[in-house]
Amino acid sequence: MILDFGDGFFLRQATAADRAALAMICLKTGDAGKDATDREDDPDLLGLVYTIPYQVFEPDLAFVVDGPTGVSGYLLGAADTNSFNARLATDWYPELQASVTDPGPDSTRWQGSDWARHRIHHPDLSVRQALVAYPSHGHIDLLPQARGKGIGRQAMAFLEQRLAASGSTGLCLEVMRRNIDALNFYRAVGFEVLQDVQPPKDCVYVAKRLASAQDVAG
Ligand SMILES: CC(C)(COP(=O)(O)OP(=O)(O)OC[C@H]1O[C@@H](n2cnc3c(N)ncnc32)[C@H](O)[C@@H]1OP(=O)(O)O)[C@@H](O)C(=O)NCCC(=O)NCCS
């Protein structure tokens, strides 16, 4: 156990054995924080894009919230987004692309999980110079039974502290514009919406500067 949240919930390191749970939670929070199960025709793709690569390539920053009913959330980080994306480009997407059919560019013809299939074949792994002050990124998703108990606040503080200790100067996250609950959460825990950085479609960036270990020592 890394953090005890009370009520039987706790944070622990994610392992390879948690990959199915990471994918399940990603699906159940995949529609701007709500359950995307009915929308998707392949329940595994969201997890293969948004969660499992973190456990594979950043295992030291991959955590699950475990609890009375089993794994109820995750907290994932990438210390250096550019290096992480470079790794995805060479070691993750080529194999995944070989097992998934590209639905083509015409989004009006996409159905079910085609948007995810398209994303797998055309991932946006570009270097964003405007985010240079925030080299790290992360994801947090909790199932309903774990929400509203202060777990999100404590988990984010923990991730920030881990990243700062490793020398990161800033953390940013992509949030769906219509996920108002999450935007309120990020504001409550000290993140600001970046106004002058072009975010991916339908999203905003929320970001926070971190006091790196060097700053603290100095
Ligand atoms: C968003 C999420 C991570 C927040 O975690 P949480 O454990 O529910 O939040 P906490 O209980 O730690 O709340 C922390 C603060 O955020 C505020 N907050 C949380 N959810 C809020 C909401 N829906 N509206 C307004 N404020 C909210 C709380 O009031 C609290 O403020 P306080 O400490 O000053 O009282 C969690 O609810 C979740 O996983 N939701 C569904 C998935 C999702 O949307 N993930 C984010 C994708 S980008």
The ligand as a Gaussian input file, in Angstrom:
#p B3LYP/6-31G(d) Opt

LIG

0 1
 C      -12.626000      13.861000     -11.495000
 C      -12.247000      12.914000     -10.369000
 C      -10.848000      12.351000     -10.635000
 C      -12.220000      13.707000      -9.056000
 O      -11.827000      12.849000      -8.016000
 P      -12.675000      12.819000      -6.646000
 O      -12.019000      11.889000      -5.729000
 O      -14.098000      12.555000      -6.989000
 O      -12.502000      14.324000      -6.150000
 P      -12.224000      14.773000      -4.627000
 O      -13.277000      14.169000      -3.761000
 O      -10.812000      14.510000      -4.264000
 O      -12.478000      16.333000      -4.726000
 C      -11.393000      17.262000      -4.700000
 C      -11.934000      18.635000      -4.881000
 O      -12.513000      18.753000      -6.185000
 C      -13.846000      19.204000      -6.077000
 N      -14.677000      18.473000      -7.007000
 C      -14.601000      17.159000      -7.302000
 N      -15.569000      16.819000      -8.182000
 C      -16.255000      17.971000      -8.387000
 C      -17.403000      18.289000      -9.175000
 N      -18.023000      17.337000      -9.889000
 N      -17.859000      19.555000      -9.186000
 C      -17.240000      20.505000      -8.420000
 N      -16.169000      20.261000      -7.665000
 C      -15.687000      19.012000      -7.649000
 C      -14.294000      18.833000      -4.684000
 O      -15.300000      19.699000      -4.212000
 C      -13.044000      18.954000      -3.889000
 O      -12.838000      20.278000      -3.480000
 P      -12.467000      20.587000      -1.936000
 O      -11.392000      19.608000      -1.566000
 O      -11.985000      21.988000      -1.993000
 O      -13.726000      20.369000      -1.184000
 C      -13.263000      11.746000     -10.224000
 O      -14.499000      12.263000      -9.805000
 C      -13.445000      10.947000     -11.505000
 O      -12.648000      10.046000     -11.775000
 N      -14.487000      11.244000     -12.280000
 C      -14.844000      10.478000     -13.489000
 C      -13.734000      10.333000     -14.494000
 C      -13.160000      11.648000     -14.941000
 O      -13.876000      12.554000     -15.343000
 N      -11.817000      11.730000     -14.868000
 C      -11.089000      12.893000     -15.328000
 C      -10.798000      12.744000     -16.774000
 S       -9.818000      14.101000     -17.390000

